[in-house]
Amino acid sequence: MGSFKYQWQTLHTVINTCLIRTVTSCCCLCLRMKFWSCCQRKTTDFNQFLQQEPCSKGEHKLASSLEAAKLTAPCRYDFFQTGSTVVISIFAKNAVPEETLIKGNQTTLKIRLVYDFGRKDVDYFWKLHGVVDPHKSSVNLLSTKVEIKLKKWTPSSWPRLEWKESN
């Protein structure tokens, strides 16, 4: 029977060199000339411009797990209020309940939201404009958004969600 030899590769040994554009480069599409700001190879033909090879070399590492590939991405949020409640809607599809953390007290709200089937996450920390009753507040994780209903301590109208110190 023949021998079999295998060598494990760590994440640090799986590094590939590739051609990249520099971080500060941008495409310049003038009336006649098309070029990348990093290498200044100019052309008048748009198809030739699209086929230009990048001018710099860089390295990328292959992610070994979903955690390494997770993106921190902001979500759109909005709020509305009635006299006795404030409802905050964070528009994040497919939130993961096991990894989502929402903590609050009477004046602050801290949110760690993992969404898009665990591929993206976002953190929020708000100093609330008014006082809320955390025991009468609730959270709903829906398929398209996370909805947080805060019960106001005293019925009033908040000019904004967050407390802003006046100068």
Phi, psi and omega in degrees: 000135182285161180267148180242130181236130180224140179241125177286141176250130175278171180299327182287338180270346180264076180240128180247143175265136180218164176271133183223164168271148178290160183298325183271358183284151175214159179273140179246114181245087179275181181301317183250319187259142175235130181198164174265137183294340183281326185241347174060024173280109188263147176211159176260345182266125183294322179295321175295323177300316180293333182270000180295133178286146174299155189257352182242156176256142178214174180239146172228150180250140177282132180286135183267349181209168178294327180298321180290333183265001183291139181257140170266113186228131180289151177245153174282137176224159180209163176217154170221165184218154168246188179296328186247352182223157169237129180245119179256128177246121175253118188273084179232116182283143173056057177293144180265109185298324183292335183251357180270135182231125177231115180239143179203158171230205185289336186232352181229158177219122180243129185231131170239108188245122175252125186219185183056050180058032176090003182274340183228155175214161180207148178239139174228145170221118182239132165270112187289149182291329180230185181263136180238163176258104184295333182286339179254010179263162182213164179229136174235123174263109180256174183290334183249348183198167172248126184245123181245118179256116180254127177274121179291144179293317175231137179298125179195177178248127178267133177288338180203169180286316185262150176284127176243126179289132178278144182274000000 
